[in-house]
Structures are given as structure tokens and as C-alpha cells.
Amino acid sequence: MSSSTHKVTLDIPDIPHGHGLSFKRGVADGLLDTKKHESLPHDTHSASYQRGIALGITLKNEIAKLVK
């Protein structure tokens, strides 16, 4: 059995100071295909959460391409 390495390159948008947790929750929800954390971010953090969701979905799709 041979092992190979694959790289996934993603562009991560600028995250405003203090919005990291909302962004990371979005990434997790995008990867797991859930909206578990959608109600948690403050209204002003919603955009960071949505950017995280988009990145998580992209990451999930890129990983899926590599899994056989």
C-alpha cells in the first residue's frame, strides 16, 4: 500500500478583529453540513459566520474529491 499526499489550497477572507469564533463556527458547520451554530453569533458577526460556512463547504467538497 502506497501513501500519497494531497494539498488543498483555500483563500481565507480577512476576518475582522473579534470575529474569529463566529468564522470558525461557520467553518465547522459547513464541514459538518449543519446550522448548529447559526443562532449563536451576534447579528454583527453573521457575515463572518456565513463566510466560514462557505469556506467549510468548499473544504468539504475539496476533501471529497480526494477520498476514494
N, C-alpha and C positions, 0 to 999 in steps of 0.2 A: 504494500500500500504506500503510495507516494503522497506526500503532503505538498500543498501549494498555498501560496499566499496571495490574497487579493486585496486591493486597496479601493476604498470608496472615498471619493472626494466630494465634499459638500461646501457650499458657500453659506456661511453663517452670517446673518444680518447683524448690524450693530444693535446691541441691546442696551437700552437706557439704564443708567445707574439705578439700582434698586429693583429692576425688573427681572433679574436672573431667575428667581424661583418660579415666577409665572411662566417664563420661557421654558424652563426645564420641565415643569408640569405639562406644558403643551407638547414637548418632545416625547415625554413618556406616554401621554395619551395618544399621540399619533402613532407611535410604535406599537402600542397595545390595542389600537383600534377601539378606543373608548372615549368617553367625555367625562370621566370620573371627576376630574378637577375643574371642569369648565365653570362651575359656580363659585369656586374659591377665589380666583384673582379679583382684586378690586377693579371697578369699572375702568379706571385709567390704565390698568395693566392688561386689559383684554386684548389689545393689539399684539402685545408681546406673547401672550398665550397663543393667539392664532398663528403667529409666525412660528412658534415652537411646534404647533400641530402640523403645519405644512412641512417643516423640516423632518419631523418624526415620520410622517407618511413617506416622504422621499427616501429617508434612510431605510425604512421597512421595505420599500419597493426595490431599492438597490441591493439589499441583502437577499431578497427573494430571488433575484436574477442569478445569484451565485450559488444558491442552495439547489442541490440536485435531488 
